[in-house]
Each structure stands twice: as structure tokens, then as C-alpha cells.
């Protein structure tokens, strides 16, 4: 893998990292709100909001796995 390809992979990881930070902040907010308002927690988990967070975290993990495989492909 050349330097240009590595740079592209690092940019992909940087985007995933930013998305991860947003997800962690969101989870922190959910925890804080749920401690004070159990009804809000019920609303959150019954709505699509929890699904969106789950999808985002899944996308992040898939992106990180793809970058890992691109940089260090498995040997056959």
C-alpha cells in the first residue's frame, strides 16, 4: 500500500472517529437524561433514535474493519 492509499485510509478513520465521538456524546446525554426522567428513556428506546445510534455504531465498526483489512489484508 502506497503513501497515497494510506492517507486515504487515515482520512476514512478520522471520519469514523468523529462519528464515534458524536455517538459517545449522545450516549452520555441519554444516560444523564434517563437518570432524571425515566419517561424520556422509555421514549428514546421506543423511538427510531436508538435504532439510528445502533446503525451509526455498526457503520463505524464496519468502516474500521474495512480499513484494517485494507492496511493489513489477511493472508490466504
N, C-alpha and C positions, 0 to 999 in steps of 0.2 A: 504494500500500500504506500503510495507516494505522499508527499507532504500536503498536496492539494486535497487529496481524499481524506487525510487525517484532519485537516482543517474543517472540511465539510462535516465530518463526523462529530468534531468538537462543537460545532455550531448547533447540530442536532441535539447533543447532550445539554447544551446551555439552555435551549428552549424547553427541554423536558424538565430541567432543574427549576426554571422559573414557574412552570406549571405545577411542579411538585410543591414549591413554596406556597402558591396560592391554595392548593389543596390542604396543606398542613394548617395554614391560617384559617381556612374555612372550618376544618375540624375543631380547631381551638375555640372558635367562636361558637360552634354548635355545642361543645361541652359546657362552655360558660353559660350560654342561654338555657340549656336543658337543666342545669343545676338550679336555676332560679324559676324556671317556668316549664313544668313537666308537659303542659299542654302544647307548648311550642315544639318540644321534642317529638311529641306524637305527630303533630302536623308535618314536621320536617321529614320524618321517616315514612309517612303515608303519602307524601307528595313525590313528584319526579326529582326533587332536589337531591335526595340521597342517591337516586339512580345516576344522576349526572356526575356526582362526585365519584361514584364507583366506576363509571365509564372512563372518567378522566384518569383515575389512578391505574386502571387497566391499560389505557393507551400509553401512559408514561412507562409502565413496566415493559410493554411490548417494544417501545422505542428504545429503551435502554438495552434490552436483549438483542435487538437488531443491530445496534451499534457495536455491542460487544462481539457479536458474530462477525460483523464486517471487519473489525480490527483484528480479532483473533479467531479466525474460522476453525471449526472443528476439523481434525484430521480424520480421513477415512481409513 
